Amino acid sequence: MQNTSHAVMAQRTEARDSLDNFPTPPWATRALLEHIIEQGGHTDHLTCLEPACGAGHMAKALGEYFGNVAASDVYDYGYGEVSDFLSSDVAPGTYDWVITNPPFRLAEEFILHGLSVARRGVAVLVRTVFLESVGRYDRIFSTTPPSTVAQFVERVPMVKGRLDKKASTATGYAWVVWEKGCNRGTQLLWVPPCRKALERATDYDEKISSDVQTKFEVVRENQSELLI
């Protein structure tokens, strides 16, 4: 009998050579700006970098709020610049914000490098279990605690390689934000129910989703050939 407990169903294990491409539903990105960052002021005059952009689902949503959004990814998904963020020589202070849904196993590295690049702050969308583990506490949270942890009260369904409006998930997600110059300690927020208000029909364009899935399969095949 399958174990369908929350603890088991919330797990998502990826191979170390996986592309870990789980596109972010645009409404979840808009929630960051509507309920967390823009509460402290408008961002239309600021710049932002999305360094794990995939096919651009998050970057496009960020473009609705920021004056300029740069996007890149280590693999060519047909959107943004092809660049390895972790080995890039982006100068400190180049962008106001670094915002992304990073590969889970590289999230710590993305956060630390992002903090060296961003003038104002870093925000990452991660599984809630990212907040756990002694090792992560020692490496990040004890010395560089986030300014805000914003837990989604709704589920944020993510499917490997594509967006799917009908998808479901047992996995919880949160925005974890490091705002530079904020010395009040970490605040815990809840992202209120907002999917219905922030979701748009065009977010799930079937042709775009099909093209992205095809591109994802090609990239995955190319990566497999390189590993042989």
C-alpha positions as CSV (number, residue, x, y, z in Angstrom):
1,M,0.0,0.0,0.0
2,Q,1.3,3.5,-0.9
3,N,2.2,5.7,2.0
4,T,0.2,8.9,1.3
5,S,1.0,10.8,4.5
6,H,1.8,14.5,4.2
7,A,5.5,13.9,5.2
8,V,6.0,11.4,2.4
9,M,3.9,13.2,-0.3
10,A,5.7,16.5,0.3
11,Q,9.0,15.0,-0.6
12,R,10.5,15.8,-4.0
13,T,13.8,14.2,-4.8
14,E,15.9,15.1,-7.8
15,A,19.0,13.4,-9.1
16,R,22.2,15.5,-8.7
17,D,22.4,15.9,-12.5
18,S,18.8,16.9,-12.8
19,L,17.8,20.2,-14.5
20,D,15.4,20.7,-11.6
21,N,13.2,22.6,-13.9
22,F,9.9,23.3,-12.1
23,P,8.3,26.4,-13.6
24,T,6.8,28.9,-11.1
25,P,3.1,29.7,-11.7
26,P,3.1,33.5,-12.4
27,W,0.5,34.2,-9.7
28,A,3.0,33.0,-7.0
29,T,5.6,35.5,-8.3
30,R,2.9,38.3,-8.3
31,A,2.1,37.4,-4.7
32,L,5.7,38.3,-3.7
33,L,5.3,41.8,-5.1
34,E,1.7,42.3,-4.0
35,H,2.0,41.0,-0.4
36,I,5.7,41.3,0.6
37,I,8.1,43.5,-1.4
38,E,5.8,46.3,-2.7
39,Q,4.4,46.7,0.8
40,G,7.6,48.7,1.4
41,G,7.4,50.8,-1.7
42,H,7.0,50.7,-5.5
43,T,9.5,48.8,-7.6
44,D,8.9,50.3,-11.0
45,H,12.1,52.3,-10.9
46,L,14.2,49.3,-9.7
47,T,16.2,46.6,-11.5
48,C,16.0,42.8,-10.9
49,L,17.9,39.7,-11.9
50,E,16.2,36.3,-12.3
51,P,19.2,34.0,-12.6
52,A,17.4,30.6,-13.0
53,C,14.8,31.8,-15.4
54,G,14.0,28.6,-17.4
55,A,11.4,29.6,-20.0
56,G,10.8,33.0,-18.4
57,H,7.6,32.4,-16.4
58,M,8.9,34.2,-13.3
59,A,10.9,36.8,-15.2
60,K,7.8,37.9,-17.2
61,A,5.8,38.3,-14.1
62,L,8.6,40.3,-12.5
63,G,8.6,42.5,-15.5
64,E,5.0,43.6,-14.6
65,Y,6.5,45.3,-11.5
66,F,10.2,46.2,-12.0
67,G,11.5,48.8,-14.3
68,N,14.0,46.4,-15.8
69,V,14.4,42.6,-15.4
70,A,17.4,40.7,-16.6
71,A,17.0,36.9,-17.0
72,S,19.5,34.1,-17.4
73,D,19.8,30.3,-16.9
74,V,22.6,27.8,-17.1
75,Y,20.7,26.0,-19.8
76,D,19.1,27.4,-23.0
77,Y,15.3,27.2,-22.6
78,G,14.8,29.8,-25.3
79,Y,14.5,32.8,-22.9
80,G,17.1,35.1,-21.4
81,E,20.9,34.8,-21.5
82,V,22.6,31.5,-21.2
83,S,24.9,32.0,-18.1
84,D,25.9,30.1,-15.0
85,F,25.0,32.5,-12.2
86,L,27.2,30.8,-9.6
87,S,30.4,31.3,-11.7
88,S,29.4,34.6,-13.2
89,D,31.4,37.7,-12.6
90,V,28.4,40.0,-12.1
91,A,29.7,43.1,-10.2
92,P,28.4,43.7,-6.7
93,G,25.5,46.1,-6.7
94,T,24.6,45.6,-10.4
95,Y,20.9,44.9,-9.6
96,D,18.6,46.1,-6.9
97,W,17.0,42.7,-6.4
98,V,17.9,39.1,-7.2
99,I,14.7,37.0,-7.3
100,T,14.4,33.4,-8.3
101,N,13.1,29.9,-7.8
102,P,16.5,28.2,-7.6
103,P,17.4,24.6,-8.0
104,F,16.8,23.2,-4.6
105,R,20.2,21.6,-4.1
106,L,21.9,24.9,-5.1
107,A,19.6,27.3,-3.2
108,E,22.2,28.2,-0.6
109,E,24.7,29.1,-3.2
110,F,22.2,31.2,-5.1
111,I,21.3,33.1,-1.9
112,L,24.9,33.8,-0.9
113,H,26.0,34.8,-4.4
114,G,22.8,36.8,-4.8
115,L,23.5,38.8,-1.7
116,S,26.9,39.8,-3.2
117,V,25.2,41.0,-6.4
118,A,22.0,42.7,-5.1
119,R,21.9,46.3,-3.8
120,R,18.6,45.9,-2.0
121,G,17.9,42.3,-1.4
122,V,17.3,38.7,-2.4
123,A,14.1,36.7,-2.5
124,V,13.9,32.9,-3.2
125,L,10.9,30.7,-3.6
126,V,11.7,27.4,-1.9
127,R,10.0,24.4,-0.4
128,T,9.1,25.1,3.2
129,V,11.5,22.3,4.3
130,F,14.4,24.5,3.2
131,L,14.0,26.2,6.6
132,E,15.0,22.9,8.3
133,S,18.4,21.2,8.9
134,V,21.2,22.0,11.3
135,G,23.7,22.3,8.4
136,R,21.6,25.0,6.7
137,Y,21.2,26.8,10.0
138,D,25.0,26.8,10.5
139,R,25.8,27.8,7.0
140,I,23.2,30.6,6.5
141,F,20.5,31.2,9.0
142,S,22.7,31.6,12.1
143,T,24.9,34.3,10.5
144,T,22.7,35.7,7.7
145,P,19.1,35.3,8.8
146,P,16.4,36.4,6.3
147,S,14.3,39.5,7.0
148,T,11.1,37.8,6.0
149,V,9.7,34.3,5.7
150,A,6.4,34.4,3.9
151,Q,4.5,31.0,3.9
152,F,1.9,30.4,1.2
153,V,-1.4,29.3,2.8
154,E,-2.4,27.9,-0.6
155,R,-0.6,25.2,-2.4
156,V,1.7,26.3,-5.3
157,P,1.5,23.4,-7.7
158,M,4.7,22.9,-9.8
159,V,5.2,20.3,-12.5
160,K,8.5,19.3,-13.9
161,G,9.2,21.0,-17.3
162,R,5.9,22.8,-17.7
163,L,3.1,24.8,-16.2
164,D,-0.2,23.0,-15.5
165,K,-3.2,24.9,-14.2
166,K,-4.9,21.7,-13.0
167,A,-1.8,20.3,-11.2
168,S,-1.9,19.6,-7.4
169,T,0.7,19.1,-4.8
170,A,1.3,18.2,-1.2
171,T,4.4,20.4,-1.0
172,G,4.4,23.7,0.9
173,Y,6.3,26.7,-0.5
174,A,7.5,30.0,1.0
175,W,9.2,33.1,-0.1
176,V,12.3,33.7,1.9
177,V,13.6,37.3,1.6
178,W,16.8,39.0,2.7
179,E,16.4,42.8,2.6
180,K,19.6,44.6,3.1
181,G,19.7,47.1,6.0
182,C,16.8,45.5,7.8
183,N,17.8,44.9,11.4
184,R,14.5,44.0,13.0
185,G,15.1,40.2,12.9
186,T,13.2,37.7,10.9
187,Q,9.4,38.2,10.6
188,L,7.0,35.4,9.7
189,L,4.2,36.3,7.3
190,W,1.5,34.3,5.7
191,V,0.8,34.9,2.0
192,P,-3.0,35.1,2.1
193,P,-5.2,33.2,-0.4
194,C,-4.6,35.1,-3.6
195,R,-4.4,32.7,-6.5
196,K,-7.8,33.5,-7.8
197,A,-7.1,37.3,-7.7
198,L,-3.6,37.1,-9.3
199,E,-4.0,34.3,-11.8
200,R,-4.6,35.1,-15.5
201,A,-5.8,32.9,-18.3
202,T,-2.9,33.8,-20.5
203,D,-0.5,32.4,-17.8
204,Y,-1.2,28.9,-19.2
205,D,-1.0,29.5,-22.9
206,E,-1.2,25.9,-24.3
207,K,1.1,26.6,-27.2
208,I,3.8,28.2,-25.0
209,S,3.6,25.3,-22.5
210,S,4.0,22.8,-25.4
211,D,7.0,24.6,-26.9
212,V,8.6,24.9,-23.4
213,Q,8.1,21.1,-22.8
214,T,9.6,20.3,-26.1
215,K,12.6,22.6,-25.4
216,F,13.0,21.0,-22.0
217,E,13.1,17.5,-23.5
218,V,15.8,18.6,-26.0
219,V,17.9,20.2,-23.2
220,R,17.6,17.1,-21.0
221,E,18.6,14.8,-23.9
222,N,21.6,17.0,-24.6
223,Q,22.6,16.9,-21.0
224,S,22.4,13.1,-20.8
225,E,24.6,12.8,-23.9
226,L,27.3,15.0,-22.2
227,L,27.2,12.8,-19.1
228,I,27.8,9.5,-21.0
